[in-house]
Amino acid sequence: MLYLLTWDFKRMALEQNQEARNWGMIAHLSSLVGFVIPFGNIIGPLIVWLVKKDEMPFVDEQGKEALNFQISMFIYAVISGILMLVVIGIFMLLALGIFWLVFAIIAGIKAGQGESYRYPLTIRLIK
């Protein structure tokens, strides 16, 4: 009986862990909605984070990380847009777009594997 009870708790913990990993992955990959909806790259992670942050600590951590990254990318895009007046902004915007896409996908994959991911070049506004 004790073995069955222990096994059931382990199974429940594993399912909870899998659910948290899935939501952490969704927090990162929901930023790709920005390709379709204006400001979707910020709204997607924000919604996931607000809905699941109290239930799952992993989603709280990864949601904040995804949101901070998306806000940072927005700030960098505005700066690059201003620098387009001196031509260098065009190249910066192109590099920024590739950087954003690659690291959002990497973060989604890492979160799906259960690893905490920290984006490079991110301003940590939400703590």
C-alpha positions as CSV (number, residue, x, y, z in Angstrom):
1,M,0.0,0.0,0.0
2,L,2.8,2.4,0.9
3,Y,4.6,1.6,-2.3
4,L,1.4,2.5,-4.3
5,L,1.0,5.7,-2.4
6,T,4.6,6.8,-3.0
7,W,4.3,5.8,-6.7
8,D,1.2,7.9,-7.1
9,F,2.8,11.0,-5.5
10,K,5.8,10.5,-7.9
11,R,3.5,10.2,-10.9
12,M,1.6,13.4,-9.8
13,A,4.9,15.3,-9.3
14,L,6.1,14.2,-12.7
15,E,2.8,15.2,-14.4
16,Q,3.0,18.6,-12.6
17,N,6.5,19.0,-13.7
18,Q,5.6,18.2,-17.3
19,E,2.7,20.7,-17.2
20,A,5.1,23.4,-15.8
21,R,7.6,22.7,-18.5
22,N,4.9,22.9,-21.2
23,W,3.7,26.2,-19.8
24,G,7.2,27.5,-19.5
25,M,7.8,26.6,-23.1
26,I,4.5,28.4,-24.1
27,A,5.6,31.5,-22.2
28,H,8.7,31.7,-24.5
29,L,7.1,30.6,-27.8
30,S,4.0,32.8,-27.3
31,S,6.2,35.7,-28.2
32,L,6.1,34.5,-31.8
33,V,2.5,35.8,-31.9
34,G,4.2,39.1,-32.5
35,F,4.6,38.1,-36.2
36,V,0.8,38.2,-36.5
37,I,-0.5,40.6,-33.9
38,P,1.1,43.9,-33.1
39,F,2.7,43.8,-29.6
40,G,1.8,40.1,-29.5
41,N,5.4,39.4,-28.6
42,I,4.8,41.1,-25.2
43,I,1.1,40.2,-24.7
44,G,1.6,36.5,-25.2
45,P,4.2,35.9,-22.5
46,L,2.4,38.4,-20.2
47,I,-0.9,36.5,-20.4
48,V,0.9,33.1,-19.7
49,W,2.8,34.6,-16.8
50,L,-0.2,36.3,-15.2
51,V,-2.4,33.2,-15.5
52,K,0.1,30.6,-14.3
53,K,2.6,32.5,-12.0
54,D,0.9,31.6,-8.8
55,E,0.4,27.9,-9.6
56,M,3.9,27.0,-10.9
57,P,7.2,28.6,-9.7
58,F,8.9,27.4,-12.9
59,V,6.4,29.3,-15.1
60,D,6.7,32.3,-12.9
61,E,10.5,32.4,-13.4
62,Q,10.3,31.7,-17.2
63,G,7.4,34.0,-17.8
64,K,9.3,36.9,-16.2
65,E,12.4,36.0,-18.2
66,A,10.4,35.9,-21.5
67,L,8.6,39.1,-20.7
68,N,11.8,40.9,-19.7
69,F,13.4,39.8,-23.0
70,Q,10.5,40.9,-25.1
71,I,10.4,44.3,-23.4
72,S,14.2,44.6,-23.9
73,M,13.9,43.7,-27.6
74,F,11.2,46.4,-28.0
75,I,13.4,49.0,-26.5
76,Y,16.3,47.9,-28.7
77,A,14.0,48.0,-31.8
78,V,12.9,51.6,-31.0
79,I,16.6,52.6,-30.7
80,S,17.4,50.9,-34.0
81,G,14.4,52.6,-35.6
82,I,15.8,56.0,-34.5
83,L,19.3,55.0,-35.8
84,M,17.8,54.3,-39.2
85,L,18.3,58.0,-39.8
86,V,22.0,57.3,-39.9
87,V,21.7,54.0,-41.9
88,I,23.2,51.8,-39.2
89,G,19.8,51.2,-37.7
90,I,18.8,49.1,-40.8
91,F,21.5,46.6,-40.1
92,M,20.8,46.7,-36.4
93,L,17.1,46.0,-36.9
94,L,17.9,43.0,-39.2
95,A,20.4,41.6,-36.6
96,L,18.0,42.2,-33.8
97,G,15.2,40.4,-35.6
98,I,17.4,37.3,-36.2
99,F,18.7,37.5,-32.6
100,W,15.1,37.7,-31.2
101,L,13.8,34.7,-33.3
102,V,16.8,32.4,-32.6
103,F,16.9,33.1,-28.8
104,A,13.1,32.8,-28.4
105,I,13.2,29.4,-30.0
106,I,16.2,28.3,-28.0
107,A,14.5,29.4,-24.7
108,G,11.3,27.6,-25.7
109,I,13.3,24.4,-26.3
110,K,15.2,24.7,-23.0
111,A,12.1,25.4,-21.0
112,G,10.4,22.4,-22.6
113,Q,13.3,20.3,-21.3
114,G,12.8,21.7,-17.8
115,E,15.9,23.9,-17.8
116,S,15.8,27.5,-16.6
117,Y,16.9,29.8,-19.4
118,R,18.3,33.3,-19.0
119,Y,18.4,35.4,-22.2
120,P,21.6,37.4,-23.0
121,L,21.4,41.2,-23.3
122,T,18.2,41.4,-21.3
123,I,17.2,44.3,-19.1
124,R,15.6,42.7,-16.0
125,L,12.7,45.1,-15.4
126,I,10.3,42.6,-13.8
127,K,11.9,40.8,-10.8
